[in-house]
Amino acid sequence: MIQNKEISADKKYNKLIVVLSIAIPIIVAILFKVRLDFELPVFLPPIYATINGLTALILVLAFFAIKNKKIVLHENLMTTAIWCSALFLVMYVLHHMTSDSTIYEGNFRALYLFVLVSHIVLSVAVIPFVLITYVRAITKNFEDHKKIAKITFPLWLYVAVTGVIVYLMISPFY
């Protein structure tokens, strides 16, 4: 009976997860084509990268918190990581709505493009994983939460870390 309750609690969020998983990338793609007629300060890109780095650190801390059975700390860290990722996304989109894209002109262009493309593709792919993992936690479906968290964690950590790497590689060309 408890299993059915968990499944039905998860199911009520499924439509929202699907909608957000599709809508977020579409909205971001549309907003990338919108140009706002003002410039944001030049010092903001390192702030975006710092938010990505902070997200990576929070994810690692949350991993160790749950391994040490510090459940409330884990919950708080994961919620913070979600908010950091959302803040990063909003700021990053605003940056691209107000600035021209910077072209990488260094010797490691192939490596840069690999990291950038894998970062972008996985940043889209990780959205439903994060949402499903979070829903399974808030609905107390911990067995299924643990299963998907094993996939979500490395994907999300990769996206956060490669966000910093992309910034460090492109920053000399700003």
C-alpha positions in Angstrom: 0.0 0.0 0.0 2.8 2.4 0.8 4.4 1.7 -2.5 1.2 2.6 -4.4 1.0 5.9 -2.3 4.6 6.7 -3.3 3.9 6.0 -7.0 0.8 8.2 -7.0 2.6 11.0 -5.2 5.3 10.8 -7.9 2.8 10.7 -10.7 1.1 13.9 -9.7 4.4 15.7 -10.5 5.1 13.8 -13.8 3.3 16.3 -16.1 5.1 19.2 -14.4 8.4 17.5 -14.9 7.7 16.8 -18.5 6.5 20.4 -19.1 9.5 21.9 -17.4 12.0 19.6 -19.1 10.7 20.6 -22.5 9.9 24.3 -21.7 13.1 25.3 -20.1 15.4 24.5 -23.1 12.9 25.9 -25.6 12.5 29.2 -23.6 16.3 29.4 -23.2 16.8 28.9 -27.0 14.2 31.5 -27.8 15.7 34.0 -25.3 19.1 33.5 -26.9 17.7 35.1 -30.0 16.3 38.1 -28.1 18.6 41.1 -27.9 18.2 43.7 -25.1 19.7 47.1 -25.8 21.9 47.5 -22.8 25.2 45.9 -21.6 25.7 44.1 -18.4 29.0 44.8 -16.6 32.0 42.9 -17.9 32.8 41.4 -14.4 29.6 39.3 -14.5 30.9 36.2 -16.4 33.2 35.3 -13.6 30.2 35.5 -11.2 28.3 33.0 -13.4 31.3 30.7 -13.4 31.6 31.1 -9.6 27.9 30.1 -9.3 28.6 27.0 -11.3 31.7 26.2 -9.2 29.6 26.8 -6.0 27.0 24.4 -7.4 29.6 21.7 -7.9 31.0 22.2 -4.4 27.5 22.0 -2.9 26.7 18.8 -4.8 29.9 17.2 -3.5 29.1 18.4 0.1 25.6 17.0 -0.3 27.0 13.7 -1.5 29.2 13.4 1.6 26.3 14.6 3.9 24.0 11.8 2.7 26.9 9.3 3.0 27.3 10.4 6.6 23.5 10.1 7.2 23.1 13.9 7.7 19.7 13.9 5.9 18.6 17.5 6.8 21.9 18.9 5.7 21.7 16.9 2.5 18.2 18.2 1.8 19.2 21.8 2.4 22.3 21.5 0.2 20.4 19.9 -2.6 17.7 22.6 -2.5 20.5 25.2 -2.5 22.2 23.5 -5.5 18.9 23.7 -7.4 18.5 27.4 -6.6 22.1 28.0 -7.6 21.6 26.3 -11.0 18.4 28.3 -11.6 20.2 31.5 -10.7 23.1 30.6 -13.0 20.7 29.9 -15.8 18.8 33.2 -15.5 22.0 35.2 -15.3 23.6 33.3 -18.2 20.6 33.9 -20.4 20.6 37.6 -19.5 24.3 37.7 -20.4 23.6 36.3 -23.9 20.6 38.6 -24.4 22.8 41.6 -23.8 26.2 40.5 -25.2 27.6 39.0 -28.4 28.9 35.5 -28.1 32.7 35.3 -27.6 34.6 33.1 -30.1 37.3 30.8 -28.7 40.5 31.5 -30.7 43.0 29.4 -28.8 45.1 26.4 -29.7 42.7 24.0 -28.0 39.6 24.7 -30.0 38.6 21.1 -30.5 38.9 20.4 -26.8 37.0 23.6 -26.0 34.2 22.7 -28.5 34.0 19.2 -27.0 33.7 20.5 -23.5 31.2 23.2 -24.6 29.0 20.9 -26.6 28.9 18.1 -24.0 28.2 20.8 -21.3 25.2 22.2 -23.3 23.8 18.8 -24.2 24.1 17.4 -20.7 22.7 20.6 -19.2 19.5 20.0 -21.1 19.5 16.3 -20.4 20.0 16.7 -16.6 16.9 18.8 -16.2 14.4 15.9 -15.9 16.9 13.9 -13.9 17.2 16.7 -11.3 13.4 17.2 -11.2 12.6 13.5 -10.9 15.3 13.0 -8.2 14.0 16.0 -6.3 10.3 14.8 -6.5 11.2 11.3 -5.4 12.9 12.9 -2.3 10.0 15.2 -1.4 7.5 12.4 -1.9 9.6 10.2 0.3 10.1 7.6 -2.4 13.7 7.1 -1.2 14.4 3.7 -2.8 13.7 5.2 -6.3 15.3 8.5 -5.3 18.6 6.6 -4.5 18.5 4.8 -7.9 18.1 7.9 -10.0 20.4 10.0 -7.8 23.2 7.7 -8.9 22.7 8.9 -12.4 21.7 12.5 -11.6 24.7 13.3 -9.4 27.5 12.6 -11.9 25.6 14.3 -14.7 24.8 17.4 -12.7 28.4 17.6 -11.3 29.8 17.3 -14.8 27.6 20.1 -16.0 28.6 22.3 -13.1 32.3 21.6 -13.4 32.4 22.0 -17.2 30.6 25.3 -16.9 33.6 26.5 -15.0 36.0 24.9 -17.5 34.2 26.6 -20.4 34.5 30.0 -18.7 38.2 29.5 -17.9 38.9 28.5 -21.5 36.9 31.4 -23.1 37.8 34.2 -20.6 41.0 35.3 -22.3 39.0 36.1 -25.4 36.5 38.4 -23.7 
